[in-house]
């Protein structure tokens, strides 16, 4: 698949950015504990979403190249979705904990070492700038890489916020900046995690992919010469960027099945980028078994 091939070519870049981000995540947690900065720890929670996103992107590339088995005939695509679902639930818990701690600190703000916090946050900003530079080209070729790129880009913006809070506390001693920014980071994480959770659940429930207009697909199939009607049209997602389709097509009696089948497959592949299809051709008058869907 074209998108996966583009992602596979950028695999080494993704590994490098993941290593940089993971190293800084560890440093940021240590810095947050040593400086007593909840803002740094909150940003570390946000950084964790980036590490997870990068890891899932790599995981998707690797699993896409594993061969299906008799037991797992679709391969191991759904492992990525299950991992994303688990990650989303954990991160929602982390976000609420950050908000709770921010409220406690707002009521009684402790002293925070602003200068060390500024140093740690500045290093994080540098790491994120390098990461976005490395992933920028690959983001133009692959949706998988684009997701990883936006993960790092969003964290770069958050690092700028932490730097601002550190400067405020270092220069003015106004320690409310720490819990206020912490709450802002927690609120920033929640919508992103909610989207991740929602997308994972939709895929597990085999909802129609967002990038597929089912009405347009059905209309296009009905317009193909020789097709009299259709039923049981389903499109679902195996994993991000990999869709599958099944449909029963009613065709005119006496027409060459192979020619119609090729036309239908070419239309679906070129217009909707779906190459994994199961198409049943039925002649007029065929009594199909009753279907629940």
C-alpha positions as CSV (number, residue, x, y, z in Angstrom):
1,X,0.0,0.0,0.0
2,X,1.4,3.4,-1.0
3,X,0.9,5.2,2.3
4,X,2.5,2.3,4.2
5,X,5.5,2.2,1.8
6,X,6.1,5.9,2.4
7,X,5.9,5.4,6.1
8,X,8.3,2.5,5.9
9,X,10.9,4.6,4.1
10,X,10.8,7.1,7.0
11,X,11.1,4.4,9.6
12,X,14.6,5.4,10.7
13,X,13.7,9.0,11.1
14,X,10.7,8.0,13.3
15,X,13.0,5.9,15.4
16,X,15.4,8.8,15.9
17,X,12.7,11.2,17.0
18,X,11.2,8.6,19.3
19,X,14.6,8.1,21.0
20,X,15.1,11.9,21.4
21,X,11.6,12.4,22.8
22,X,11.8,9.4,25.2
23,X,15.2,10.6,26.5
24,X,13.7,14.1,27.2
25,X,10.6,12.6,28.8
26,X,12.8,10.9,31.4
27,X,14.8,14.1,31.9
28,X,11.6,16.2,32.2
29,X,10.1,13.9,34.9
30,X,13.4,14.1,36.9
31,X,13.5,17.9,36.4
32,X,9.9,18.2,37.5
33,X,10.5,16.3,40.7
34,X,13.8,18.1,41.5
35,X,12.4,21.6,40.8
36,X,9.0,20.8,42.4
37,X,7.3,22.0,39.2
38,X,3.9,20.6,38.4
39,X,4.0,22.4,35.0
40,X,7.1,20.3,34.0
41,X,5.3,17.1,35.2
42,X,2.2,18.1,33.4
43,X,4.2,18.7,30.2
44,X,5.8,15.3,30.8
45,X,2.3,13.8,30.7
46,X,1.7,15.6,27.5
47,X,5.1,14.4,26.2
48,X,4.0,10.9,27.1
49,X,1.2,11.2,24.5
50,X,3.8,12.1,21.9
51,X,6.0,9.1,22.9
52,X,3.0,6.9,22.7
53,X,1.9,8.4,19.3
54,X,5.4,7.9,17.9
55,X,5.6,4.4,19.2
56,X,2.2,3.5,17.7
57,X,3.3,4.9,14.4
58,X,6.4,2.6,14.4
59,X,4.3,-0.2,15.7
60,X,1.8,0.3,12.8
61,X,4.7,0.2,10.3
62,X,6.1,-3.1,11.7
63,X,2.8,-4.9,12.1
64,X,1.8,-3.9,8.5
65,X,4.7,-6.1,7.3
66,X,3.8,-9.1,9.4
67,X,2.1,-12.0,7.4
68,X,-1.4,-13.0,8.3
69,X,-1.9,-16.4,9.9
70,X,-4.8,-18.9,9.7
71,X,-6.0,-17.7,13.0
72,X,-5.5,-14.0,12.3
73,X,-6.4,-13.9,8.6
74,X,-6.4,-10.0,8.6
75,X,-3.0,-9.9,10.2
76,X,-2.2,-8.0,13.4
77,X,-3.6,-4.6,12.4
78,X,-6.0,-4.3,15.2
79,X,-3.3,-4.6,17.9
80,X,-2.5,-1.0,17.2
81,X,-6.1,0.0,17.8
82,X,-6.3,-1.9,21.1
83,X,-3.0,-0.3,22.2
84,X,-4.4,3.2,21.3
85,X,-7.5,2.5,23.2
86,X,-5.6,1.5,26.3
87,X,-3.3,4.5,26.0
88,X,-6.3,6.9,25.7
89,X,-7.8,5.5,28.9
90,X,-4.5,5.9,30.8
91,X,-4.0,9.4,29.5
92,X,-7.5,10.5,30.5
93,X,-6.7,9.4,34.0
94,X,-3.3,11.3,33.9
95,X,-5.1,14.5,32.7
96,X,-7.6,14.4,35.5
97,X,-4.9,13.9,38.0
98,X,-3.0,16.9,36.7
99,X,-6.1,19.0,37.0
100,X,-6.6,17.8,40.6
101,X,-3.0,18.5,41.6
102,X,-3.2,21.9,39.8
103,X,-6.3,22.8,42.0
104,X,-4.5,21.8,45.2
105,X,-1.4,23.9,44.3
106,X,-3.6,26.8,43.3
107,X,-5.1,26.8,46.8
108,X,-1.6,26.6,48.3
109,X,1.2,27.3,45.7
110,X,4.6,25.9,46.8
111,X,7.9,27.4,45.9
112,X,9.2,26.3,42.4
113,X,12.8,26.5,41.2
114,X,12.1,28.7,38.2
115,X,15.7,28.8,36.7
116,X,16.2,25.0,36.6
117,X,12.7,24.6,35.3
118,X,13.5,27.1,32.5
119,X,16.7,25.2,31.6
120,X,14.8,21.8,31.4
121,X,11.9,23.3,29.3
122,X,14.4,25.0,27.0
123,X,16.1,21.7,26.3
124,X,12.6,20.2,25.6
125,X,11.9,23.0,23.1
126,X,15.2,22.3,21.3
127,X,14.3,18.5,21.1
128,X,10.9,19.3,19.7
129,X,12.3,21.7,17.1
130,X,14.8,19.0,16.0
131,X,11.9,16.4,15.9
132,X,9.6,18.5,13.7
133,X,12.5,19.3,11.3
134,X,13.3,15.5,11.0
135,X,9.6,14.5,10.4
136,X,8.6,17.4,8.2
137,X,9.3,15.9,4.8
138,X,7.9,12.5,5.7
139,X,4.6,14.1,6.9
140,X,4.0,15.1,3.3
141,X,4.0,11.5,2.1
142,X,2.2,9.5,4.8
143,X,-0.8,10.0,7.0
144,X,1.0,7.9,9.6
145,X,4.0,10.2,9.5
146,X,1.8,13.3,9.5
147,X,0.2,12.2,12.8
148,X,3.6,11.7,14.4
149,X,4.7,15.1,13.1
150,X,1.7,16.9,14.6
151,X,2.3,15.1,17.9
152,X,5.8,16.6,18.1
153,X,4.7,20.0,16.8
154,X,2.0,20.3,19.4
155,X,4.4,19.5,22.2
156,X,6.8,22.2,20.9
157,X,4.0,24.7,21.5
158,X,3.5,23.4,25.0
159,X,7.2,23.7,25.8
160,X,7.0,27.3,24.9
161,X,4.2,27.7,27.5
162,X,6.3,26.0,30.2
163,X,9.2,28.4,29.4
164,X,6.9,31.4,29.8
165,X,5.7,30.1,33.2
166,X,9.3,29.5,34.3
167,X,10.4,33.0,33.4
168,X,7.4,34.5,35.3
169,X,8.2,32.5,38.4
170,X,12.0,33.1,38.2
171,X,11.6,36.9,37.7
172,X,8.5,37.8,39.7
173,X,8.1,34.9,42.2
174,X,4.5,34.6,41.2
175,X,4.1,30.8,41.8
176,X,0.5,30.7,40.6
177,X,1.9,30.5,37.1
178,X,2.8,26.9,37.7
179,X,-0.7,25.5,38.6
180,X,-2.4,27.7,36.0
181,X,-0.2,26.4,33.2
182,X,-0.5,22.9,34.6
183,X,-4.3,23.1,34.3
184,X,-4.0,24.5,30.8
185,X,-1.8,21.6,29.7
186,X,-4.2,19.1,31.3
187,X,-7.1,20.7,29.5
188,X,-5.1,20.7,26.3
189,X,-4.4,17.0,26.5
190,X,-8.0,15.9,27.2
191,X,-9.6,16.8,23.8
192,X,-6.7,15.2,21.9
193,X,-7.0,12.0,24.0
194,X,-10.8,12.0,23.6
195,X,-10.4,12.1,19.8
196,X,-8.0,9.2,20.1
197,X,-10.4,7.2,22.2
198,X,-13.3,8.0,20.0
199,X,-11.4,7.0,16.8
200,X,-10.3,3.7,18.4
201,X,-13.8,2.8,19.5
202,X,-15.2,3.6,16.1
203,X,-12.7,1.4,14.4
204,X,-13.4,-1.5,16.8
205,X,-17.1,-1.0,16.1
206,X,-16.3,-1.1,12.3
207,X,-17.9,2.2,11.7
208,X,-17.6,3.6,8.1
209,X,-14.3,5.5,7.8
210,X,-14.5,9.3,8.0
211,X,-12.7,9.6,4.6
212,X,-15.3,7.5,2.8
213,X,-18.5,8.9,1.5
214,X,-20.7,5.8,1.5
215,X,-23.5,7.6,-0.5
216,X,-21.0,8.6,-3.2
217,X,-19.5,5.1,-3.3
218,X,-23.0,3.5,-3.7
219,X,-24.0,6.0,-6.5
220,X,-20.7,5.4,-8.3
221,X,-21.1,1.6,-8.2
222,X,-24.7,1.8,-9.5
223,X,-23.5,3.9,-12.5
224,X,-21.1,1.2,-13.7
225,X,-22.3,-0.4,-16.9
226,X,-23.9,-3.8,-16.2
227,X,-24.7,-3.2,-12.6
228,X,-28.4,-3.3,-11.9
229,X,-28.3,-2.8,-8.1
230,X,-26.4,-3.6,-4.9
231,X,-26.9,-4.5,-1.3
232,X,-24.9,-5.4,1.8
233,X,-22.4,-2.6,1.2
234,X,-19.9,-2.3,4.0
235,X,-16.7,-0.3,4.4
236,X,-14.6,-0.6,7.6
237,X,-11.1,0.2,8.9
238,X,-8.5,-2.5,9.7
239,X,-6.1,0.1,11.1
240,X,-5.3,3.7,10.4
241,X,-5.2,4.3,6.6
242,X,-6.1,0.7,5.7
243,X,-9.8,0.2,4.7
244,X,-11.7,-2.9,3.5
245,X,-14.9,-3.2,1.6
246,X,-17.5,-5.9,0.9
247,X,-20.6,-5.7,-1.3
248,X,-23.1,-7.8,-3.3
249,X,-23.7,-6.5,-6.8
250,X,-26.7,-7.5,-9.0
251,X,-25.6,-7.6,-12.6
252,X,-27.5,-8.1,-15.9
253,X,-27.8,-11.7,-17.0
254,X,-25.3,-12.8,-19.7
255,X,-22.7,-10.2,-19.2
256,X,-19.0,-11.2,-18.6
257,X,-18.4,-11.3,-14.9
258,X,-14.7,-10.8,-15.0
259,X,-15.0,-7.6,-17.0
260,X,-17.5,-6.1,-14.6
261,X,-15.5,-7.2,-11.6
262,X,-12.3,-5.6,-12.9
263,X,-14.2,-2.3,-13.6
264,X,-15.6,-2.3,-10.1
265,X,-12.3,-3.0,-8.4
266,X,-10.5,-0.3,-10.5
267,X,-13.2,2.3,-9.6
268,X,-13.0,1.5,-5.8
269,X,-9.2,1.5,-5.8
270,X,-8.7,4.7,-7.8
271,X,-11.5,6.7,-6.3
272,X,-11.5,5.5,-2.7
273,X,-8.0,3.9,-2.3
274,X,-9.5,0.6,-1.2
275,X,-7.7,-2.4,-2.5
276,X,-8.9,-5.0,0.0
277,X,-12.3,-5.9,-1.4
278,X,-14.8,-8.8,-1.3
279,X,-17.3,-8.5,-4.1
280,X,-20.1,-11.0,-4.8
281,X,-21.7,-10.8,-8.2
282,X,-25.3,-12.0,-8.5
283,X,-27.4,-12.2,-11.7
284,X,-30.9,-10.8,-11.8
285,X,-33.3,-13.1,-10.1
286,X,-30.8,-14.5,-7.7
287,X,-32.3,-15.3,-4.4
288,X,-29.7,-14.2,-1.8
289,X,-29.8,-15.6,1.7
290,X,-31.4,-13.2,4.2
291,X,-28.8,-11.0,5.7
292,X,-29.0,-9.3,9.1
293,X,-27.3,-6.2,7.9
